[in-house]
């Protein structure tokens, strides 16, 4: 059975919330994380998730999380590599 438009949007909203929760648990906040509104009313099977924009610090933190090198105690320095030792937070 095919999902209705509202069911697809609800499924996408749930996916966004699950992603937000897990990113937050890993110390990553993407302030613009949302469902892409342009894909909600179209003929797309499921709306797209817009990861949005983030600053350099958050991009490097996300890289470290994905690389498995983020400790939660600090973030890679700007311009550093994800495998660098985490910088102390002030």
C-alpha positions as CSV (number, residue, x, y, z in Angstrom):
1,X,0.0,0.0,0.0
2,X,1.3,3.4,-0.9
3,X,1.9,6.0,1.8
4,X,-0.2,9.2,1.7
5,X,1.6,12.6,1.5
6,X,1.0,13.2,5.2
7,X,2.4,9.8,6.1
8,X,5.5,10.6,4.1
9,X,5.9,13.9,5.8
10,X,5.4,12.4,9.2
11,X,8.0,9.7,8.4
12,X,10.5,12.4,7.3
13,X,9.8,14.5,10.4
14,X,10.5,11.4,12.6
15,X,13.7,10.7,10.7
16,X,14.8,14.3,11.2
17,X,14.1,14.1,15.0
18,X,16.0,10.8,15.3
19,X,18.9,12.3,13.4
20,X,18.8,15.4,15.6
21,X,18.7,13.3,18.8
22,X,21.7,11.2,17.7
23,X,23.7,14.1,16.5
24,X,23.0,15.9,19.8
25,X,24.2,12.8,21.7
26,X,27.4,13.0,19.7
27,X,27.9,16.7,20.5
28,X,26.9,17.9,17.0
29,X,24.2,20.5,16.5
30,X,23.1,21.4,13.0
31,X,20.8,24.4,13.5
32,X,19.3,24.3,10.1
33,X,18.4,20.6,10.1
34,X,14.9,20.2,8.7
35,X,12.7,18.7,6.0
36,X,13.3,20.4,2.7
37,X,10.0,22.2,2.2
38,X,10.3,22.2,-1.6
39,X,10.2,18.4,-1.7
40,X,7.1,18.0,0.6
41,X,4.6,18.8,-2.1
42,X,6.2,17.3,-5.1
43,X,6.3,13.9,-6.6
44,X,9.3,12.8,-4.5
45,X,8.6,9.5,-2.8
46,X,9.9,10.9,0.5
47,X,10.8,14.5,1.3
48,X,14.5,15.2,1.4
49,X,16.2,16.0,4.7
50,X,18.1,19.4,4.5
51,X,21.2,19.1,6.8
52,X,21.5,22.9,6.4
53,X,24.5,25.1,7.2
54,X,27.0,24.9,10.0
55,X,30.2,26.7,11.0
56,X,33.7,25.3,10.6
57,X,33.9,24.1,14.2
58,X,30.7,22.1,13.8
59,X,31.8,20.7,10.4
60,X,35.1,19.5,12.0
61,X,33.2,18.0,15.0
62,X,30.9,16.1,12.6
63,X,33.9,14.8,10.7
64,X,35.5,13.7,14.0
65,X,32.3,11.9,15.0
66,X,32.0,10.1,11.7
67,X,35.7,9.2,11.8
68,X,35.2,7.8,15.3
69,X,37.8,10.2,16.8
70,X,35.5,12.6,18.6
71,X,35.8,12.2,22.4
72,X,33.2,14.7,23.5
73,X,35.8,16.5,25.6
74,X,36.8,18.9,22.9
75,X,36.8,19.5,19.2
76,X,39.5,19.4,16.6
77,X,41.1,22.8,16.2
78,X,40.0,24.8,13.2
79,X,42.3,23.9,10.3
80,X,43.3,20.7,12.1
81,X,42.5,17.2,11.1
82,X,39.9,15.0,12.7
83,X,42.7,12.8,14.0
84,X,44.3,15.7,15.8
85,X,44.2,15.7,19.6
86,X,41.0,17.5,20.8
87,X,41.5,21.1,21.9
88,X,40.5,22.1,25.4
89,X,37.2,24.1,25.7
90,X,37.5,27.4,27.4
